[in-house]
Amino acid sequence: MDFSAEINEMLTLNIDGFKKYVQKKVAENKNFLEQVFWLADGSQISVLKALIQNHHDPLKATESDTQVKKVDFTPMIDHVLSLSTDINTGEPVHQAIAEGQTQLALHLLQVASDDEQIQESEPKTVYQLLSRAKFIFTSPRTKKYAFDVNKRDLKGRTLLSLAIDSKNTELLIAVLARGPNVHAPTLRTSLDIPFQPIHQAVVIDSADAVRLLAAEGGQLANPFGNLKDTPVILAARLRKLNALEALLENPVEQLFLEAENNHFGEDKVTGHTAIEELCVSLSESNEKTEALKGIAMLLSRGAEPPRNETMRVLLSRYRVELLLEVERYIEDKPDLVDDFVNRCHLRESALHNIVYADHSWGSSIRHLLGVPSEAGFIVERLISNKHKLNIEKDISSLTTTAKQNLASEKDELKLYAEFVRRYVQAYDSQIFTNRWSTMRWLIAEGNCDWKTVKEYSKSHPTSRSRLILNEMFSARQIVHESLETSPDSTVNANM
């Protein structure tokens, strides 16, 4: 009987029959379980490899699977491993993952099928899940197979690389809990380019993989490939926004946001930063939204605008869409708001010139029609959304508490944002509006701040701006405001 026929017959045995078969073969040849045998098609196979190859997870069984008699060989696989002198022979976990046998791989990695090994509240994040997996793995109560998690299969793939490519977070956590080398590169393509795990996670756009590898000390700024892409640049160039968002959750000093790659521009010398790669996508792709989302993330995290003037002009054309993406991104990240808005306010800076209306023909047309850009108002809305001062929506009726809050408020960023919020509300409530209102255009074009508002209200005592300041601060409070303690203040008792 050739081995192919023998294997097929072996696969029909139940667990008791299988044990007797193995006992008989080992008695005849003590190395039987470690040996590989040639098949008619030229491939090599061992008993363990045959079992894994033909194994089928019973939880995923379908009617067609039943018809071809795919069965659960887990008991047989466990028996072979219990008799093996080296359970790493043949890389059984590698094989299970490569063949999509995720549940079998988890079983071999001793991932509990129930919660009896540890009693604790249900983990909520991948970090908590990893912490719990490490605790379970190191518990003396946990039976372990001593697999070498850094061993490579015949194709040179590490267990970690295979787990990342599986896109199964539970499996990746199970591998990481065993302490693999999170820096070891793997050749994943025919291009012979070594991928570190973090680059691999970016390419498949797995946020969970990025987060877990970063938590385990993955190198977050290491260049990759001929283009020398850092993980952030790689995510930007490939528009892998899930991975980019996960990367940006780490301290920016670890990411080198201003690093440039070897994707040279027209001068054949200067490479691209991450934000510049997204600008290239914005100019070339029909999918503008993805590029704008990525640019918004980077700007919100402190990245500098593109150095190329053409790219800056391009972004200025999309200023409103870009700011709306910023607003969506930082909605639940209040710590990022003030810094971003302050950078927008910095006049003559690259970001200021992108965000606020310029002196182009488009701006001239807006002036002619009395329709300023919405961008300047969105910037101040970021602050309003963050702080949500305790005032009623109707600007004409402030509560005493709200007045006291504003009277004691020293943050000019907050005060200016609140003024703009009230100004917009007052303007929109009018039946007949002055579309060329000076203050409205000062706000829209980024030529205004809290100091400007106070100076303007003093010079224009009957203006809407003055009325709004009067409503923000009662006359009594303004009288008692010490001008000596506010040298730049021009709001006085006579307003």
The 8 nearest C-alpha neighbors of each residue, nearest first, counted from 0:
[[1, 4, 5, 2, 3, 6, 8, 7],
 [2, 0, 3, 4, 5, 38, 6, 39],
 [3, 1, 5, 4, 6, 0, 36, 38],
 [4, 2, 6, 5, 1, 38, 7, 39],
 [3, 5, 7, 2, 6, 1, 8, 0],
 [4, 6, 2, 8, 3, 7, 9, 1],
 [7, 5, 9, 3, 8, 4, 2, 10],
 [6, 8, 4, 10, 5, 9, 3, 11],
 [7, 9, 5, 6, 10, 11, 4, 12],
 [10, 8, 6, 11, 7, 12, 5, 17],
 [11, 9, 7, 8, 12, 6, 50, 13],
 [10, 12, 9, 8, 13, 7, 17, 6],
 [13, 11, 16, 17, 10, 9, 14, 8],
 [12, 14, 16, 15, 17, 11, 10, 75],
 [15, 13, 17, 16, 18, 75, 12, 74],
 [16, 14, 18, 17, 13, 19, 12, 20],
 [15, 17, 19, 13, 12, 14, 18, 20],
 [16, 18, 14, 20, 15, 19, 12, 13],
 [17, 19, 21, 15, 20, 16, 22, 14],
 [18, 20, 22, 16, 17, 21, 23, 15],
 [19, 21, 17, 23, 18, 22, 16, 24],
 [20, 22, 24, 18, 23, 19, 25, 17],
 [23, 21, 19, 25, 20, 24, 18, 26],
 [22, 24, 26, 20, 21, 25, 19, 27],
 [23, 25, 27, 21, 26, 22, 28, 20],
 [26, 24, 29, 28, 27, 22, 23, 31],
 [27, 25, 23, 24, 28, 29, 22, 21],
 [26, 28, 24, 25, 23, 29, 31, 22],
 [29, 27, 25, 31, 30, 26, 24, 23],
 [28, 30, 25, 31, 26, 27, 24, 32],
 [31, 29, 28, 33, 32, 34, 25, 27],
 [30, 32, 28, 34, 33, 29, 25, 24],
 [33, 31, 34, 30, 46, 45, 83, 79],
 [34, 32, 30, 31, 35, 88, 45, 83],
 [35, 33, 31, 32, 45, 30, 36, 46],
 [34, 36, 45, 44, 43, 33, 37, 46],
 [37, 35, 44, 43, 45, 38, 34, 2],
 [38, 36, 43, 42, 41, 44, 39, 35],
 [37, 39, 41, 40, 42, 3, 43, 36],
 [38, 40, 41, 37, 42, 3, 1, 43],
 [41, 39, 38, 42, 37, 43, 3, 44],
 [40, 42, 38, 39, 37, 43, 36, 44],
 [43, 41, 38, 40, 37, 44, 39, 36],
 [44, 42, 37, 36, 35, 38, 41, 45],
 [43, 45, 35, 36, 48, 49, 37, 42],
 [46, 44, 35, 48, 47, 49, 34, 36],
 [45, 47, 49, 48, 32, 50, 44, 6],
 [46, 48, 50, 49, 45, 51, 76, 79],
 [47, 49, 45, 51, 50, 46, 52, 44],
 [50, 48, 52, 46, 47, 51, 45, 53],
 [49, 51, 47, 53, 48, 52, 54, 72],
 [52, 50, 54, 48, 53, 49, 47, 95],
 [51, 53, 49, 50, 54, 48, 98, 95],
 [52, 54, 50, 51, 49, 55, 69, 70],
 [55, 53, 51, 72, 71, 52, 50, 70],
 [54, 56, 71, 70, 69, 57, 53, 72],
 [55, 57, 58, 59, 71, 60, 54, 102],
 [56, 58, 60, 59, 71, 55, 70, 61],
 [59, 57, 56, 60, 55, 61, 102, 71],
 [60, 58, 57, 56, 61, 55, 64, 102],
 [59, 61, 57, 58, 64, 56, 62, 65],
 [62, 60, 64, 63, 65, 59, 57, 66],
 [61, 63, 65, 64, 66, 60, 67, 68],
 [62, 64, 66, 65, 61, 67, 60, 68],
 [65, 63, 61, 67, 66, 62, 69, 60],
 [64, 66, 68, 62, 63, 67, 69, 61],
 [65, 67, 63, 68, 64, 62, 69, 61],
 [66, 68, 64, 65, 69, 63, 62, 70],
 [69, 67, 65, 66, 70, 64, 63, 11],
 [70, 68, 64, 55, 67, 65, 54, 53],
 [69, 71, 55, 54, 68, 72, 57, 56],
 [70, 72, 55, 54, 73, 56, 57, 69],
 [73, 71, 54, 75, 74, 70, 76, 50],
 [72, 74, 76, 75, 71, 77, 103, 54],
 [75, 73, 77, 76, 72, 78, 14, 71],
 [76, 74, 78, 72, 77, 73, 14, 79],
 [75, 77, 73, 79, 78, 74, 72, 80],
 [78, 76, 80, 74, 75, 79, 73, 81],
 [79, 77, 75, 81, 76, 80, 74, 82],
 [80, 78, 76, 82, 81, 77, 83, 75],
 [81, 79, 83, 77, 82, 78, 86, 76],
 [80, 82, 78, 79, 83, 77, 86, 84],
 [83, 81, 79, 80, 78, 84, 32, 86],
 [84, 82, 80, 85, 86, 81, 79, 32],
 [83, 85, 86, 82, 80, 81, 33, 88],
 [86, 84, 83, 87, 88, 80, 33, 82],
 [85, 87, 88, 83, 80, 84, 146, 145],
 [88, 86, 90, 85, 146, 89, 147, 91],
 [89, 87, 86, 90, 85, 33, 91, 83],
 [88, 90, 91, 87, 48, 152, 47, 94],
 [89, 91, 87, 93, 88, 92, 152, 94],
 [90, 92, 94, 93, 89, 95, 87, 48],
 [93, 91, 95, 94, 104, 90, 96, 107],
 [94, 92, 90, 96, 91, 95, 158, 97],
 [93, 95, 91, 97, 92, 96, 98, 90],
 [94, 96, 100, 92, 98, 104, 93, 97],
 [95, 97, 99, 93, 98, 100, 94, 101],
 [98, 96, 94, 99, 95, 93, 161, 100],
 [99, 97, 95, 96, 100, 94, 52, 101],
 [98, 100, 96, 97, 101, 95, 165, 94],
 [99, 101, 95, 103, 96, 98, 102, 104],
 [100, 102, 104, 103, 99, 96, 105, 95],
 [103, 101, 105, 104, 100, 106, 56, 107],
 [102, 104, 106, 105, 100, 101, 107, 95],
 [105, 103, 101, 107, 106, 102, 92, 95],
 [104, 106, 108, 102, 103, 110, 107, 101],
 [107, 105, 103, 109, 108, 104, 110, 102],
 [108, 106, 104, 109, 105, 103, 92, 144],
 [107, 109, 105, 106, 110, 104, 173, 144],
 [110, 108, 106, 107, 111, 143, 105, 142],
 [111, 109, 105, 108, 106, 112, 173, 107],
 [110, 112, 113, 109, 114, 116, 106, 115],
 [111, 113, 110, 114, 106, 115, 109, 105],
 [114, 112, 111, 115, 116, 110, 117, 118],
 [113, 115, 116, 117, 118, 111, 112, 119],
 [116, 114, 117, 113, 118, 111, 112, 119],
 [117, 115, 114, 118, 135, 111, 113, 141],
 [118, 116, 115, 114, 119, 135, 131, 134],
 [117, 119, 115, 114, 116, 120, 121, 131],
 [120, 118, 121, 117, 122, 114, 131, 116],
 [119, 121, 122, 118, 123, 117, 127, 131],
 [120, 122, 119, 123, 128, 118, 127, 124],
 [123, 121, 127, 128, 124, 120, 131, 125],
 [122, 124, 121, 127, 125, 128, 126, 120],
 [125, 123, 127, 126, 122, 128, 129, 207],
 [124, 126, 128, 127, 129, 207, 211, 123],
 [127, 125, 129, 124, 128, 130, 211, 214],
 [128, 126, 130, 124, 122, 129, 125, 131],
 [127, 129, 125, 131, 126, 130, 122, 132],
 [130, 128, 132, 126, 131, 127, 172, 125],
 [131, 129, 127, 133, 128, 132, 126, 134],
 [130, 132, 134, 128, 129, 133, 127, 135],
 [133, 131, 129, 135, 134, 130, 176, 136],
 [134, 132, 176, 136, 130, 131, 135, 137],
 [133, 135, 131, 137, 132, 136, 138, 130],
 [134, 136, 138, 132, 133, 137, 131, 141],
 [137, 135, 133, 138, 134, 132, 141, 176],
 [138, 136, 134, 135, 133, 139, 141, 140],
 [137, 139, 135, 140, 141, 136, 134, 133],
 [140, 138, 141, 137, 142, 136, 135, 143],
 [141, 139, 138, 142, 116, 135, 137, 136],
 [140, 142, 139, 138, 143, 136, 135, 137],
 [143, 141, 140, 144, 109, 139, 136, 138],
 [144, 142, 145, 141, 109, 108, 136, 146],
 [143, 145, 146, 108, 142, 107, 109, 86],
 [144, 146, 143, 147, 86, 87, 148, 85],
 [147, 145, 144, 148, 87, 86, 108, 92],
 [146, 148, 149, 150, 145, 87, 179, 158],
 [147, 149, 179, 150, 146, 158, 177, 174],
 [150, 148, 147, 179, 157, 151, 180, 158],
 [149, 151, 147, 148, 157, 152, 158, 90],
 [152, 150, 157, 156, 155, 149, 153, 158],
 [151, 153, 155, 154, 156, 90, 93, 157],
 [154, 152, 155, 151, 156, 90, 89, 93],
 [155, 153, 152, 156, 151, 186, 157, 187],
 [154, 156, 151, 152, 153, 157, 185, 186],
 [157, 155, 151, 152, 154, 185, 160, 158],
 [156, 158, 151, 160, 159, 150, 149, 161],
 [157, 159, 161, 160, 93, 148, 162, 156],
 [160, 158, 162, 157, 161, 163, 174, 179],
 [159, 161, 157, 163, 162, 158, 156, 164],
 [160, 162, 164, 158, 159, 163, 165, 157],
 [161, 163, 159, 171, 165, 160, 164, 158],
 [164, 162, 160, 165, 161, 166, 171, 159],
 [163, 165, 161, 166, 162, 160, 203, 199],
 [164, 166, 162, 167, 163, 161, 96, 99],
 [167, 165, 164, 163, 168, 162, 205, 171],
 [166, 168, 165, 170, 169, 171, 162, 163],
 [169, 167, 171, 170, 172, 166, 207, 208],
 [170, 168, 172, 171, 167, 173, 105, 128],
 [169, 171, 173, 172, 168, 167, 162, 105],
 [170, 172, 168, 162, 174, 173, 169, 175],
 [171, 173, 175, 169, 170, 174, 129, 176],
 [172, 174, 170, 176, 171, 175, 169, 132],
 [173, 175, 171, 172, 176, 177, 170, 159],
 [176, 174, 172, 177, 178, 173, 179, 171],
 [177, 175, 133, 173, 174, 178, 132, 172],
 [176, 178, 175, 174, 179, 173, 148, 133],
 [177, 179, 175, 176, 180, 174, 148, 181],
 [180, 178, 148, 149, 181, 175, 177, 159],
 [179, 181, 182, 183, 149, 178, 159, 148],
 [180, 182, 183, 217, 179, 196, 212, 215],
 [183, 181, 180, 195, 184, 217, 196, 218],
 [182, 184, 180, 181, 195, 185, 196, 157],
 [185, 183, 195, 194, 193, 182, 196, 186],
 [184, 186, 193, 194, 156, 187, 195, 183],
 [185, 187, 193, 192, 191, 188, 194, 184],
 [188, 186, 185, 194, 193, 189, 192, 191],
 [189, 187, 190, 186, 191, 192, 193, 194],
 [188, 190, 191, 187, 192, 186, 193, 154],
 [189, 191, 188, 192, 186, 187, 193, 224],
 [192, 190, 189, 186, 188, 193, 187, 185],
 [191, 193, 190, 186, 224, 194, 188, 187],
 [194, 192, 186, 185, 184, 191, 195, 187],
 [195, 193, 184, 185, 199, 198, 186, 196],
 [194, 196, 184, 198, 197, 182, 183, 199],
 [195, 197, 199, 198, 200, 194, 181, 160],
 [198, 196, 200, 199, 195, 209, 201, 217],
 [199, 197, 201, 195, 200, 196, 230, 194],
 [198, 200, 196, 202, 197, 201, 194, 195],
 [199, 201, 197, 198, 203, 205, 202, 208],
 [202, 200, 204, 198, 242, 199, 203, 234],
 [201, 203, 199, 204, 200, 198, 239, 234],
 [202, 204, 200, 201, 205, 199, 164, 239],
 [205, 203, 201, 242, 239, 202, 241, 200],
 [206, 204, 208, 200, 207, 203, 242, 201],
 [205, 207, 242, 209, 241, 245, 208, 210],
 [208, 206, 210, 209, 205, 211, 168, 125],
 [207, 209, 211, 205, 210, 206, 200, 212],
 [210, 208, 206, 212, 207, 211, 200, 213],
 [211, 209, 207, 213, 208, 212, 245, 214],
 [210, 212, 214, 208, 213, 209, 207, 215],
 [211, 213, 215, 217, 209, 214, 210, 208],
 [214, 212, 217, 216, 210, 215, 211, 209],
 [215, 213, 211, 212, 216, 210, 217, 126],
 [216, 214, 212, 213, 217, 211, 181, 175],
 [217, 215, 213, 214, 218, 212, 181, 219],
 [216, 218, 213, 212, 181, 215, 219, 182],
 [219, 217, 221, 220, 216, 182, 197, 213],
 [218, 220, 254, 221, 217, 230, 253, 213],
 [221, 219, 229, 254, 218, 230, 255, 222],
 [220, 222, 229, 218, 219, 223, 230, 228],
 [223, 221, 229, 227, 228, 220, 224, 230],
 [222, 224, 227, 228, 229, 221, 225, 226],
 [225, 223, 227, 226, 192, 228, 222, 193],
 [224, 226, 227, 223, 261, 228, 192, 222],
 [225, 227, 261, 224, 228, 260, 262, 223],
 [226, 228, 222, 223, 260, 224, 225, 261],
 [229, 227, 222, 223, 233, 260, 232, 226],
 [228, 230, 222, 220, 232, 221, 231, 233],
 [231, 229, 233, 232, 198, 234, 220, 219],
 [232, 230, 234, 229, 233, 235, 243, 273],
 [231, 233, 273, 235, 229, 228, 234, 230],
 [232, 234, 230, 236, 228, 235, 231, 229],
 [233, 235, 239, 231, 237, 232, 243, 238],
 [236, 234, 238, 232, 233, 273, 237, 277],
 [235, 237, 276, 233, 238, 234, 232, 277],
 [236, 238, 234, 235, 239, 233, 202, 232],
 [239, 237, 235, 236, 240, 234, 290, 289],
 [240, 238, 234, 204, 237, 242, 241, 243],
 [239, 241, 243, 242, 238, 244, 293, 234],
 [242, 240, 206, 244, 243, 204, 239, 245],
 [241, 243, 206, 204, 245, 201, 240, 244],
 [244, 242, 240, 246, 245, 241, 234, 231],
 [243, 245, 247, 241, 246, 242, 240, 248],
 [246, 244, 242, 206, 248, 243, 247, 210],
 [247, 245, 243, 248, 244, 249, 242, 209],
 [248, 246, 244, 249, 245, 243, 251, 300],
 [247, 249, 245, 246, 244, 250, 251, 210],
 [248, 250, 247, 246, 251, 253, 254, 245],
 [251, 249, 252, 253, 248, 254, 247, 246],
 [250, 252, 254, 253, 249, 255, 256, 247],
 [251, 253, 250, 254, 255, 256, 249, 220],
 [254, 252, 251, 250, 255, 219, 220, 249],
 [253, 255, 251, 220, 252, 256, 219, 231],
 [256, 254, 258, 257, 252, 253, 220, 251],
 [255, 257, 254, 258, 302, 251, 273, 231],
 [256, 258, 255, 272, 259, 302, 303, 273],
 [259, 257, 255, 256, 272, 260, 229, 273],
 [260, 258, 272, 271, 270, 257, 261, 273],
 [259, 261, 270, 227, 228, 271, 262, 226],
 [262, 260, 226, 270, 263, 227, 259, 271],
 [263, 261, 270, 260, 226, 271, 264, 269],
 [264, 262, 270, 267, 269, 261, 268, 271],
 [263, 265, 267, 266, 269, 270, 262, 268],
 [264, 266, 267, 263, 268, 269, 270, 262],
 [265, 267, 268, 264, 269, 263, 270, 262],
 [268, 266, 263, 265, 264, 269, 270, 262],
 [269, 267, 266, 263, 270, 264, 265, 261],
 [270, 268, 263, 264, 267, 266, 271, 261],
 [271, 269, 263, 261, 262, 260, 259, 264],
 [272, 270, 259, 275, 260, 276, 262, 273],
 [271, 273, 259, 275, 274, 258, 257, 276],
 [272, 274, 232, 276, 275, 235, 231, 271],
 [275, 273, 277, 276, 272, 294, 278, 305],
 [274, 276, 278, 272, 277, 273, 271, 305],
 [277, 275, 279, 236, 273, 278, 274, 271],
 [276, 278, 280, 274, 279, 275, 290, 235],
 [277, 279, 281, 275, 280, 276, 282, 310],
 [280, 278, 276, 282, 277, 281, 283, 275],
 [281, 279, 277, 283, 278, 284, 282, 290],
 [282, 280, 278, 287, 279, 290, 283, 284],
 [281, 283, 279, 280, 284, 278, 313, 287],
 [284, 282, 280, 281, 279, 285, 278, 287],
 [285, 283, 286, 280, 281, 282, 287, 279],
 [284, 286, 287, 283, 281, 282, 280, 288],
 [287, 285, 284, 288, 289, 290, 281, 280],
 [286, 288, 281, 290, 289, 285, 291, 284],
 [287, 289, 291, 290, 286, 292, 281, 320],
 [290, 288, 292, 291, 287, 286, 293, 238],
 [289, 291, 293, 277, 287, 292, 281, 288],
 [292, 290, 294, 288, 293, 289, 321, 295],
 [293, 291, 295, 289, 290, 294, 324, 288],
 [292, 294, 296, 290, 295, 291, 240, 289],
 [293, 295, 291, 297, 296, 292, 274, 298],
 [296, 294, 325, 292, 298, 293, 297, 324],
 [297, 295, 293, 299, 294, 298, 292, 300],
 [296, 298, 300, 294, 302, 299, 295, 293],
 [299, 297, 302, 301, 295, 300, 296, 294],
 [300, 298, 296, 297, 301, 339, 295, 335],
 [301, 299, 297, 298, 302, 296, 335, 247],
 [300, 302, 298, 299, 303, 297, 339, 338],
 [303, 301, 298, 297, 256, 300, 304, 257],
 [302, 304, 301, 305, 298, 257, 350, 274],
 [305, 303, 350, 306, 349, 302, 274, 298],
 [306, 304, 275, 307, 311, 310, 274, 303],
 [305, 307, 308, 304, 311, 310, 275, 303],
 [306, 308, 310, 309, 305, 311, 275, 304],
 [309, 307, 311, 310, 312, 306, 305, 313],
 [310, 308, 312, 311, 307, 313, 314, 306],
 [309, 311, 313, 308, 307, 312, 278, 314],
 [312, 310, 308, 314, 313, 309, 305, 315],
 [311, 313, 315, 309, 310, 314, 308, 316],
 [312, 314, 310, 311, 316, 315, 309, 317],
 [315, 313, 311, 317, 316, 312, 318, 310],
 [314, 316, 353, 318, 312, 317, 313, 311],
 [317, 315, 314, 313, 318, 312, 319, 353],
 [316, 318, 314, 315, 320, 319, 321, 313],
 [317, 319, 315, 321, 354, 320, 316, 314],
 [320, 318, 374, 322, 321, 317, 323, 373],
 [321, 319, 323, 317, 322, 318, 324, 291],
 [320, 322, 318, 324, 319, 323, 291, 317],
 [323, 321, 325, 319, 324, 320, 326, 318],
 [322, 324, 326, 320, 325, 321, 319, 327],
 [323, 325, 327, 321, 322, 326, 292, 295],
 [326, 324, 322, 295, 328, 323, 327, 329],
 [327, 325, 323, 324, 328, 329, 330, 322],
 [326, 328, 324, 330, 325, 329, 323, 331],
 [327, 329, 325, 326, 330, 324, 296, 331],
 [330, 328, 332, 331, 326, 327, 325, 333],
 [329, 331, 327, 332, 328, 326, 333, 385],
 [332, 330, 329, 333, 328, 327, 385, 334],
 [331, 333, 329, 334, 330, 335, 336, 328],
 [334, 332, 335, 336, 385, 331, 329, 330],
 [333, 335, 332, 336, 337, 338, 329, 331],
 [336, 334, 333, 332, 338, 337, 339, 299],
 [335, 337, 339, 333, 338, 334, 340, 381],
 [338, 336, 340, 339, 341, 335, 382, 334],
 [337, 339, 341, 340, 336, 335, 342, 301],
 [338, 340, 342, 336, 337, 341, 299, 343],
 [341, 339, 343, 337, 342, 338, 336, 344],
 [340, 342, 344, 338, 343, 339, 337, 345],
 [341, 343, 339, 345, 340, 344, 338, 350],
 [342, 344, 351, 340, 341, 345, 350, 339],
 [345, 343, 341, 342, 346, 351, 340, 445],
 [344, 346, 342, 343, 348, 351, 341, 347],
 [347, 345, 348, 351, 344, 343, 352, 445],
 [346, 348, 351, 352, 345, 349, 350, 344],
 [349, 347, 351, 346, 350, 345, 352, 343],
 [348, 350, 352, 351, 353, 304, 347, 311],
 [349, 351, 353, 352, 348, 343, 354, 304],
 [352, 350, 343, 348, 354, 353, 349, 346],
 [353, 351, 349, 350, 355, 354, 348, 347],
 [352, 354, 315, 350, 351, 355, 311, 349],
 [353, 355, 351, 318, 352, 350, 315, 374],
 [356, 354, 444, 352, 445, 353, 351, 375],
 [355, 357, 444, 362, 372, 354, 358, 443],
 [358, 356, 359, 362, 355, 352, 444, 353],
 [357, 359, 362, 360, 363, 356, 361, 444],
 [358, 360, 362, 361, 357, 363, 356, 364],
 [359, 361, 363, 362, 364, 358, 365, 357],
 [362, 360, 364, 359, 363, 365, 358, 357],
 [361, 363, 365, 359, 360, 364, 358, 357],
 [364, 362, 360, 366, 365, 361, 367, 359],
 [363, 365, 367, 361, 366, 362, 368, 360],
 [366, 364, 362, 370, 368, 363, 367, 369],
 [367, 365, 369, 363, 364, 368, 362, 370],
 [366, 368, 364, 365, 369, 363, 370, 362],
 [369, 367, 365, 366, 370, 364, 434, 371],
 [368, 370, 434, 366, 435, 367, 365, 371],
 [369, 371, 365, 368, 366, 372, 434, 367],
 [372, 370, 365, 443, 369, 373, 440, 366],
 [373, 371, 374, 443, 356, 370, 375, 319],
 [372, 374, 376, 375, 377, 371, 319, 443],
 [373, 375, 319, 377, 372, 376, 354, 378],
 [376, 374, 443, 378, 377, 373, 442, 355],
 [375, 377, 379, 378, 374, 373, 380, 443],
 [378, 376, 380, 374, 379, 375, 373, 381],
 [379, 377, 375, 376, 380, 381, 340, 374],
 [380, 378, 416, 381, 376, 382, 377, 383],
 [379, 381, 383, 377, 382, 378, 384, 376],
 [380, 382, 379, 384, 378, 383, 385, 326],
 [381, 383, 385, 380, 379, 384, 416, 386],
 [384, 382, 380, 385, 386, 387, 381, 416],
 [385, 383, 381, 382, 387, 386, 380, 330],
 [386, 384, 382, 383, 387, 333, 381, 336],
 [385, 387, 383, 388, 384, 382, 413, 333],
 [388, 386, 383, 384, 385, 389, 390, 382],
 [387, 389, 386, 390, 401, 383, 417, 404],
 [388, 390, 401, 387, 391, 400, 404, 398],
 [391, 389, 401, 388, 397, 392, 398, 394],
 [390, 392, 393, 397, 394, 396, 389, 398],
 [391, 393, 394, 390, 396, 424, 421, 395],
 [394, 392, 391, 395, 396, 397, 390, 424],
 [395, 393, 396, 392, 421, 397, 391, 470],
 [394, 396, 393, 397, 470, 391, 392, 467],
 [397, 395, 394, 393, 398, 391, 470, 390],
 [398, 396, 390, 401, 391, 399, 395, 402],
 [397, 399, 401, 400, 402, 396, 390, 391],
 [398, 400, 402, 401, 403, 397, 404, 390],
 [401, 399, 403, 398, 402, 404, 389, 397],
 [400, 402, 404, 398, 390, 389, 403, 399],
 [403, 401, 399, 405, 404, 400, 406, 472],
 [402, 404, 406, 400, 401, 405, 407, 399],
 [405, 403, 401, 402, 407, 406, 408, 400],
 [404, 406, 408, 402, 407, 403, 401, 471],
 [407, 405, 403, 404, 408, 402, 472, 476],
 [406, 408, 405, 404, 403, 409, 402, 410],
 [407, 409, 405, 406, 410, 404, 414, 411],
 [410, 408, 411, 407, 414, 406, 405, 413],
 [409, 411, 412, 413, 408, 414, 415, 407],
 [410, 412, 414, 413, 415, 449, 409, 408],
 [411, 413, 415, 410, 414, 416, 449, 382],
 [414, 412, 416, 411, 410, 415, 417, 382],
 [415, 413, 411, 417, 416, 412, 418, 410],
 [414, 416, 449, 418, 412, 417, 413, 411],
 [417, 415, 379, 419, 413, 418, 414, 383],
 [418, 416, 420, 414, 415, 419, 413, 421],
 [417, 419, 415, 421, 416, 420, 422, 414],
 [420, 418, 422, 416, 417, 421, 423, 415],
 [421, 419, 417, 423, 418, 422, 416, 424],
 [422, 420, 424, 418, 419, 423, 425, 417],
 [421, 423, 419, 425, 424, 420, 418, 426],
 [424, 422, 426, 420, 421, 425, 427, 419],
 [423, 425, 421, 427, 422, 426, 428, 420],
 [426, 424, 422, 428, 423, 427, 421, 429],
 [425, 427, 423, 428, 424, 429, 422, 432],
 [428, 426, 424, 429, 425, 423, 432, 430],
 [429, 427, 425, 426, 424, 430, 423, 432],
 [428, 430, 431, 427, 426, 432, 425, 424],
 [429, 431, 432, 428, 427, 426, 433, 425],
 [432, 430, 429, 433, 428, 426, 434, 427],
 [433, 431, 434, 429, 430, 426, 427, 436],
 [432, 434, 435, 436, 431, 369, 426, 437],
 [433, 435, 369, 436, 432, 370, 439, 368],
 [434, 436, 433, 369, 437, 440, 439, 366],
 [437, 435, 439, 433, 438, 434, 440, 432],
 [438, 436, 440, 439, 435, 441, 442, 434],
 [439, 437, 441, 440, 436, 442, 464, 447],
 [440, 438, 436, 442, 437, 441, 443, 435],
 [439, 441, 443, 442, 437, 438, 444, 436],
 [440, 442, 438, 446, 444, 447, 439, 443],
 [443, 441, 445, 440, 439, 447, 444, 375],
 [442, 444, 375, 440, 441, 445, 372, 371],
 [445, 443, 355, 356, 441, 442, 446, 440],
 [444, 446, 442, 447, 443, 355, 441, 375],
 [447, 445, 441, 444, 442, 448, 443, 346],
 [446, 448, 442, 441, 451, 445, 452, 449],
 [447, 449, 451, 450, 415, 452, 446, 442],
 [450, 448, 415, 452, 451, 411, 453, 414],
 [449, 451, 453, 452, 448, 454, 487, 488],
 [450, 452, 454, 448, 449, 453, 447, 455],
 [451, 453, 449, 455, 450, 454, 456, 448],
 [454, 452, 456, 450, 455, 451, 489, 490],
 [453, 455, 451, 457, 452, 456, 489, 450],
 [454, 456, 452, 458, 457, 453, 451, 459],
 [457, 455, 465, 459, 453, 458, 454, 464],
 [458, 456, 454, 455, 459, 460, 453, 490],
 [457, 459, 455, 456, 460, 454, 453, 462],
 [458, 460, 456, 462, 457, 461, 455, 465],
 [461, 459, 462, 457, 465, 456, 458, 494],
 [462, 460, 459, 465, 463, 466, 456, 464],
 [463, 461, 464, 465, 459, 460, 466, 456],
 [462, 464, 466, 465, 467, 461, 422, 425],
 [463, 465, 467, 462, 466, 456, 468, 422],
 [466, 464, 456, 468, 462, 467, 463, 460],
 [467, 465, 469, 463, 468, 464, 470, 462],
 [466, 468, 470, 464, 469, 465, 471, 463],
 [469, 467, 471, 465, 470, 466, 472, 464],
 [470, 468, 466, 472, 467, 471, 473, 465],
 [469, 471, 467, 468, 472, 466, 473, 395],
 [470, 472, 468, 469, 467, 402, 473, 405],
 [473, 471, 469, 470, 402, 468, 476, 406],
 [472, 474, 476, 475, 469, 477, 470, 471],
 [475, 473, 477, 476, 478, 472, 492, 469],
 [476, 474, 478, 473, 477, 479, 492, 472],
 [475, 477, 479, 473, 478, 474, 480, 472],
 [476, 478, 480, 474, 479, 475, 492, 473],
 [479, 477, 492, 475, 476, 480, 474, 491],
 [478, 480, 476, 477, 481, 475, 492, 474],
 [479, 481, 477, 478, 482, 476, 491, 484],
 [482, 480, 483, 484, 479, 485, 478, 477],
 [481, 483, 485, 484, 486, 480, 488, 489],
 [484, 482, 481, 485, 486, 480, 488, 487],
 [483, 485, 482, 481, 486, 480, 488, 487],
 [486, 484, 482, 488, 483, 487, 481, 480],
 [487, 485, 488, 483, 484, 482, 489, 481],
 [488, 486, 485, 489, 450, 482, 484, 453],
 [487, 489, 485, 486, 490, 482, 453, 450],
 [490, 488, 453, 454, 491, 487, 457, 450],
 [489, 491, 488, 453, 457, 494, 492, 477],
 [492, 490, 493, 494, 489, 477, 478, 457],
 [491, 493, 478, 494, 477, 474, 490, 475],
 [492, 494, 491, 490, 478, 474, 457, 460],
 [493, 492, 491, 460, 490, 457, 465, 469]]
